[in-house]
Amino acid sequence: MSENASPTELTSQYTAQVTADLETNAKEQERIGAEIAALQEQLTALQRDHQVLVSIQQAIDAAPAAVQPATDSTKIPAPRTKPATAPGTGAPARARAKKTTARTDRDATAKPAAVPRAGKAGKTVQPTLVSLVRHYLGEQSEPRSAAEIATALGQTHPDRNVKTTVVRTTVEGLVARNQAQRTKQGSSVFYTTPNTPQQSTPAQTDKDSAPADA
């Protein structure tokens, strides 16, 4: 800053500096807010997974208690003595008793097998935003902006509140892990997967097509 500047010039310079600082501060707040929103969404998904796992564990722990009465019911002592019967009736009676015992054993065995299947029912775990963004970029043949990604995911998953700022933070995280690439076309930023061919920007295309100087 020049020491010989007039008060008007100094005021203009200070105003420009403050305006630039305010813009930088606002962008930093937006970036941090987007990171917090992304982390909150991941935390919510983990909490849903935890509830599902706890429900399954409780169902598995409760299964032996439900089976116990059926196991006790099978301990029926067989009669040791029988009253005298008419000739020819003893064998059929013993056969009927064996069939009854076998049927009881089969019923008691089938009940424990049915209890674990009932405990497997649970909620469907939704994919995280990171996996959705990575899958979407992998299906695209051209670079996409954060707004385009957010719009496409919002249409595909209307039950989820997909915001552009959260998507931008998420895809920047993929770029940091080398799972996505960032390209600029003018003032716009576009993203692709590492195996997607990047398109040339308009400025590059004009430069390549310009004739060489004679």
C-alpha positions, 0 to 999 in steps of 0.5 A: 500500500503506497504511503503517498496515497490520498485518503480516498484511495486508502478508503477504497483499498481498505474497502476492497480488502474488507470485502475480499475478507468477508467473501473468504469468510463466507466461503469458509463458513459454507465449506465447514457447514457442508462438512458438518452436514455430511458428517451428520448424515453419516452419523445418522446412517450409522445410528440406523445400522446400530438400531437394526443390529441391536434388534437382530441381536435381541431376537437371537438372544430371545430365541432359546427362551421361546424354544425351552417350553417345547423342549420340556414338553417332549420329556413324557415318560413312557408307561412301564406297565400296561393293563392286560388287553385282549389278544391282538390289541397290544401291538397296535397300541404300542405302534400308536404310542410310538407315532405320537412320540415321534410326531411330538419330537418332530414338532419340537424340532421344527419350532426352534428352526422357525424362531431364528427366521423370525428374528432375521426381519429388519429394516433395509439399510440405505446406502450412504451419500458417498456410495451414491455419488461414487456410483453415479459418477461411475455411470456417467460418460461426461464430467458433472457438476455438484449441482447436476449430481445433487439434482440427479440423486434427488430425482432418484432418491426423493426420500432423501434431502440431497443438497448441493453443498453436501454433495460438493463436500462429499465429492471433494472427499472422493477427490482427496482419496483419488476416487474422483477427479476435478476439472475446471471449465471457466469458473465452473467445477466438474467431477468425474471418476478416474477412469472417465475420459475428461473433456477439453474445456472450450478455451482448450478446444479453440486453442487446438483448432486455431491455425499456426502462425505463418 
